């Protein structure tokens, strides 16, 4: 069952010669958490607003829980779409308590019981009488999410929900928000430009650029097996190099030598390709087939990031970005030998 179906959606803003969203087709399964990921201007926020009903597409069809809400002459206003919205700034009413914010606009007979239920879901029991300015950023976010869930919406839409949080709280809220949405049994669509948010919280990630979908897959598929250069470089750090499929069909012959690859699309040996070699797929070892000179090092805590200058047989050099384990003792000027781990090497469309 699909809770959201977008079929051939196109949206162009007045005064613009380029469509913000171009012939976009996407189906989201019930109970899934999906992130629309991409840089500013890629069309992700416009897509969210089209689902919510804040914008109207000039072409295409939108179906929510089996009900058509946008299709040419047919258009259902936002308040009748069964959509819950969590805005980037949370949009809480400063003069209302937590209890009143969560229950705003909900007039069913079970109002008090439902508010208590969602407050328990977001772990805010005991905060009912507090005002937004008496809450932390994470607590305000949970109030906004509780309010969105109160009406038992078909789908919950979240616009850059973690952008106002500091790094430590951001990590915690990723786990909390995912848990809350899953326990509520809701279908959720996030909008984000942050790859870590998208990978951590999503069942599926839809990478967008210039109003079009570049890749749609699980977080692991998006990261390990990017389908084009944009996805490979936008989601994480990588090395892009040319090569040809090796004789065994499971490796790529490159200027650096033969590199093992488990994602070759079963292309014929000898086919010219480009590959993505993730920075963490290069592992230092004494007998590694690759050797280079360390150009610089940056200690990040979880990794040591370094550029390695590799001398090629033709006398040219190639700079590789490498993420070493933080326990490794290495400095600029050192010689390093390393090997390539095949799980994070993928053939991509250039």
C-alpha positions as CSV (number, residue, x, y, z in Angstrom):
1,X,0.0,0.0,0.0
2,X,1.2,3.5,-0.9
3,X,0.4,6.4,1.3
4,X,1.8,8.9,-1.2
5,X,1.9,8.7,-5.0
6,X,3.3,11.5,-7.1
7,X,2.8,11.0,-10.9
8,X,4.5,13.2,-13.4
9,X,4.5,16.3,-11.1
10,X,5.7,19.6,-12.6
11,X,5.8,22.9,-10.9
12,X,7.1,26.2,-12.3
13,X,7.0,29.4,-10.2
14,X,5.8,32.6,-11.8
15,X,8.7,34.6,-13.4
16,X,11.0,31.5,-13.7
17,X,12.0,29.9,-17.0
18,X,13.0,26.7,-15.2
19,X,10.6,24.3,-13.5
20,X,11.3,23.8,-9.8
21,X,10.1,20.2,-10.1
22,X,10.2,18.4,-13.4
23,X,8.0,15.4,-14.2
24,X,8.6,13.9,-10.8
25,X,7.2,10.4,-10.1
26,X,7.5,8.8,-6.7
27,X,5.6,6.3,-4.6
28,X,6.1,6.0,-0.8
29,X,5.0,2.9,1.1
30,X,2.8,3.1,4.1
31,X,4.8,3.4,7.4
32,X,8.0,4.4,5.6
33,X,10.3,7.3,6.5
34,X,11.6,9.0,3.3
35,X,14.0,11.9,3.0
36,X,14.2,14.2,0.1
37,X,17.9,15.2,0.0
38,X,19.7,17.8,-2.0
39,X,21.2,21.2,-2.2
40,X,19.3,24.5,-2.0
41,X,17.1,25.0,-5.1
42,X,16.9,21.3,-6.0
43,X,13.1,21.1,-5.7
44,X,12.8,19.2,-2.4
45,X,11.0,21.8,-0.4
46,X,8.7,22.5,-3.4
47,X,7.8,18.8,-3.5
48,X,7.0,18.9,0.2
49,X,4.8,21.9,-0.3
50,X,3.0,20.3,-3.2
51,X,2.2,17.2,-1.1
52,X,1.0,19.5,1.7
53,X,-1.2,21.6,-0.7
54,X,0.7,24.8,-0.1
55,X,1.5,24.9,-3.8
56,X,-0.4,23.6,-6.8
57,X,1.3,21.7,-9.7
58,X,0.4,22.6,-13.2
59,X,1.0,19.0,-14.3
60,X,0.7,15.6,-12.7
61,X,-1.3,13.8,-10.1
62,X,-0.9,13.5,-6.3
63,X,-2.6,10.7,-4.4
64,X,-2.6,10.5,-0.6
65,X,-3.8,7.2,1.0
66,X,-5.7,6.3,-2.1
67,X,-7.4,9.7,-2.4
68,X,-6.6,12.0,-5.3
69,X,-5.8,15.5,-3.9
70,X,-4.3,17.1,-7.0
71,X,-5.0,16.3,-10.7
72,X,-5.5,19.1,-13.2
73,X,-8.8,20.6,-12.2
74,X,-9.1,18.6,-9.0
75,X,-7.4,20.1,-6.0
76,X,-7.9,19.5,-2.2
77,X,-6.9,22.3,0.2
78,X,-4.2,21.6,2.8
79,X,-6.6,21.3,5.8
80,X,-8.5,18.5,4.1
81,X,-5.6,16.4,3.0
82,X,-4.9,14.6,6.3
83,X,-1.4,15.9,6.5
84,X,0.6,16.8,9.6
85,X,3.4,19.4,9.2
86,X,6.5,20.1,11.3
87,X,8.1,23.4,10.2
88,X,11.7,24.3,10.4
89,X,11.2,26.8,13.2
90,X,8.5,24.6,14.8
91,X,5.9,27.3,14.6
92,X,4.7,26.9,18.2
93,X,2.3,29.5,19.7
94,X,4.3,31.3,22.4
95,X,1.2,32.2,24.4
96,X,-0.1,28.6,24.6
97,X,1.1,25.9,26.9
98,X,2.5,22.6,25.6
99,X,-0.9,21.0,26.2
100,X,-2.7,23.7,24.3
101,X,-0.1,23.7,21.4
102,X,-0.4,19.9,21.0
103,X,-4.2,20.1,20.9
104,X,-4.5,23.2,18.8
105,X,-7.3,22.7,16.2
106,X,-8.2,19.2,17.5
107,X,-11.9,19.2,18.5
108,X,-12.8,15.6,18.7
109,X,-14.4,14.1,21.8
110,X,-11.2,12.3,22.8
111,X,-9.2,15.5,22.8
112,X,-7.7,15.3,26.3
113,X,-7.0,11.6,26.0
114,X,-5.4,12.0,22.6
115,X,-3.2,14.9,23.7
116,X,-2.0,12.8,26.7
117,X,-1.4,9.9,24.4
118,X,0.9,11.8,22.0
119,X,2.7,13.6,24.9
120,X,3.5,10.2,26.3
121,X,4.7,9.1,22.8
122,X,7.2,12.0,22.6
123,X,8.2,11.6,26.3
124,X,6.9,15.0,27.4
125,X,4.7,13.9,30.3
126,X,4.9,16.6,33.1
127,X,5.5,19.4,30.6
128,X,1.9,20.1,29.9
129,X,1.7,23.5,31.6
130,X,5.0,24.8,30.3
131,X,5.3,27.4,27.5
132,X,7.6,27.1,24.5
133,X,10.2,29.6,25.9
134,X,10.6,27.3,28.9
135,X,11.7,24.3,26.7
136,X,14.9,23.3,25.0
137,X,15.2,23.1,21.3
138,X,14.8,19.3,21.3
139,X,11.7,19.6,23.5
140,X,10.2,22.2,21.2
141,X,10.7,19.9,18.3
142,X,9.0,17.1,20.0
143,X,6.0,19.3,20.8
144,X,5.8,20.3,17.1
145,X,5.9,16.6,16.2
146,X,3.3,15.7,18.8
147,X,1.0,18.4,17.4
148,X,1.5,17.0,13.9
149,X,0.6,13.5,15.1
150,X,-2.5,14.4,17.2
151,X,-4.9,14.3,14.3
152,X,-3.7,10.9,13.2
153,X,-2.6,12.2,9.8
154,X,-2.1,10.2,6.6
155,X,1.4,11.5,6.4
156,X,3.7,13.7,8.4
157,X,5.9,16.2,6.6
158,X,9.0,17.6,8.2
159,X,10.9,20.6,6.7
160,X,14.6,20.7,7.8
161,X,13.6,19.5,11.3
162,X,17.2,19.4,12.7
163,X,18.7,22.6,11.3
164,X,18.2,24.6,14.5
165,X,19.8,22.1,16.8
166,X,23.4,21.8,17.9
167,X,25.5,18.8,16.9
168,X,25.0,16.7,20.1
169,X,21.3,17.3,20.3
170,X,21.0,16.6,16.6
171,X,22.3,13.1,17.0
172,X,19.9,12.4,19.8
173,X,16.9,13.8,18.0
174,X,17.5,11.7,14.9
175,X,17.1,8.6,17.0
176,X,14.1,10.1,19.0
177,X,12.2,11.3,16.0
178,X,12.7,8.0,14.1
179,X,11.4,6.1,17.1
180,X,8.4,8.3,17.6
181,X,7.4,8.1,14.0
182,X,7.8,4.3,13.9
183,X,5.8,3.9,17.1
184,X,3.1,6.1,15.8
185,X,2.9,4.0,12.6
186,X,3.1,7.1,10.5
187,X,4.4,7.7,7.0
188,X,6.9,10.5,7.1
189,X,8.6,12.7,4.5
190,X,11.7,14.7,5.5
191,X,13.3,17.5,3.6
192,X,17.0,17.9,4.3
193,X,20.3,19.1,2.8
194,X,22.3,17.2,5.4
195,X,23.5,13.8,4.4
196,X,24.0,12.6,7.9
197,X,20.4,13.4,8.9
198,X,19.1,11.6,5.8
199,X,21.2,8.5,6.2
200,X,20.5,8.2,10.0
201,X,16.7,8.6,10.0
202,X,15.4,7.2,6.7
203,X,14.2,4.0,5.3
204,X,14.6,5.5,1.8
205,X,16.6,8.5,0.6
206,X,15.6,10.4,-2.6
207,X,18.5,12.5,-3.9
208,X,17.3,15.5,-6.0
209,X,19.0,18.0,-8.2
210,X,17.5,20.6,-10.5
211,X,14.0,19.4,-9.8
212,X,14.7,15.8,-10.8
213,X,15.4,12.6,-8.9
214,X,19.0,11.5,-9.2
215,X,18.7,8.3,-7.2
216,X,16.2,6.6,-5.0
217,X,17.3,3.9,-2.6
218,X,18.1,2.8,0.9
219,X,20.7,4.8,2.9
220,X,23.2,2.0,2.3
221,X,22.5,1.9,-1.5
222,X,22.8,5.6,-1.8
223,X,26.1,5.8,0.1
224,X,27.8,2.6,-1.1
225,X,26.5,2.4,-4.6
226,X,25.9,6.0,-6.0
227,X,24.6,6.0,-9.5
228,X,26.2,9.2,-10.8
229,X,28.9,11.7,-9.9
230,X,26.5,14.1,-8.3
231,X,25.2,11.5,-5.8
232,X,28.7,10.2,-5.1
233,X,30.1,13.6,-4.3
234,X,27.0,15.1,-2.6
235,X,26.5,12.2,-0.2
236,X,29.8,11.7,1.5
237,X,33.4,12.2,0.3
238,X,34.8,10.1,-2.6
239,X,37.4,9.8,-5.3
240,X,36.2,9.7,-8.9
241,X,38.4,8.1,-11.4
242,X,38.3,6.6,-14.9
243,X,38.9,3.0,-15.8
244,X,37.7,0.0,-17.7
245,X,36.0,-3.1,-16.4
246,X,38.6,-5.8,-15.7
247,X,38.8,-9.2,-17.3
248,X,37.2,-10.9,-14.3
249,X,34.2,-8.6,-14.5
250,X,34.5,-7.8,-10.8
251,X,37.2,-5.2,-10.8
252,X,38.2,-2.0,-12.7
253,X,41.6,-1.3,-14.3
254,X,42.5,2.3,-13.4
255,X,45.6,4.5,-13.6
256,X,46.3,3.3,-10.0
257,X,46.1,-0.3,-11.1
258,X,43.4,-3.0,-10.8
259,X,40.8,-2.0,-8.1
260,X,38.3,-4.6,-6.8
261,X,34.6,-3.6,-7.3
262,X,31.5,-5.5,-6.3
263,X,29.1,-3.1,-8.1
264,X,30.0,-3.2,-11.8
265,X,26.4,-3.5,-13.1
266,X,27.6,-6.8,-14.8
267,X,29.2,-4.7,-17.6
268,X,31.3,-6.4,-20.2
269,X,35.1,-6.5,-19.5
270,X,36.8,-3.7,-21.4
271,X,33.8,-1.3,-21.0
272,X,35.0,2.3,-20.2
273,X,33.5,3.5,-16.9
274,X,33.9,5.9,-14.0
275,X,34.1,4.6,-10.5
276,X,33.5,6.1,-7.0
277,X,36.1,5.0,-4.4
278,X,34.9,6.2,-0.9
279,X,37.6,7.8,1.2
280,X,37.1,5.1,3.9
281,X,37.5,2.3,1.4
282,X,41.3,2.8,1.4
283,X,42.9,0.9,4.2
284,X,46.5,1.3,5.3
285,X,48.5,-2.0,5.3
286,X,52.2,-2.8,5.0
287,X,51.8,-5.0,2.0
288,X,49.2,-2.9,0.2
289,X,49.5,-2.6,-3.6
290,X,49.2,1.2,-3.6
291,X,51.9,3.5,-2.3
292,X,51.9,7.3,-1.9
293,X,53.2,10.2,0.0
294,X,51.1,11.9,2.7
295,X,50.4,15.5,1.6
296,X,48.5,16.6,4.8
297,X,46.5,15.3,7.7
298,X,43.4,16.5,9.5
299,X,42.4,14.9,12.8
300,X,38.6,14.9,13.2
301,X,38.3,12.5,16.2
302,X,36.6,9.7,14.3
303,X,39.1,9.7,11.4
304,X,42.3,11.1,10.1
305,X,41.6,12.8,6.8
306,X,44.5,12.9,4.4
307,X,45.4,13.5,0.8
308,X,47.9,10.9,-0.6
309,X,50.0,11.7,-3.6
310,X,50.4,8.5,-5.7
311,X,53.0,8.3,-8.4
312,X,51.7,6.7,-11.6
313,X,53.7,4.6,-14.0
314,X,53.7,7.4,-16.6
315,X,55.3,9.7,-14.1
316,X,52.1,11.7,-13.4
317,X,50.7,11.9,-9.8
318,X,47.2,11.3,-8.5
319,X,45.8,12.7,-5.3
320,X,43.6,10.4,-3.3
321,X,41.4,11.4,-0.4
322,X,41.7,8.8,2.4
323,X,40.0,8.5,5.8
324,X,42.4,6.6,8.1
325,X,41.5,5.1,11.5
326,X,42.2,7.7,14.2
327,X,44.7,5.4,16.0
328,X,47.1,5.4,13.1
329,X,50.2,7.4,13.6
330,X,50.8,9.3,10.4
331,X,52.0,12.8,9.3
332,X,52.7,14.9,6.3
333,X,55.7,13.6,4.3
334,X,55.3,9.9,5.4
335,X,55.1,7.2,2.9
336,X,51.9,5.0,3.1
337,X,51.0,1.7,1.6
338,X,47.3,0.8,1.4
339,X,44.7,-1.4,-0.3
340,X,41.2,-0.8,-1.6
341,X,38.2,-2.4,0.1
342,X,35.7,-3.4,-2.6
343,X,32.4,-2.8,-0.6
344,X,32.7,1.0,-1.1
345,X,33.7,1.0,-4.7
346,X,31.0,1.4,-7.3
347,X,30.8,2.0,-11.1
348,X,28.8,5.2,-11.7
349,X,27.3,7.0,-14.7
350,X,29.4,10.1,-15.4
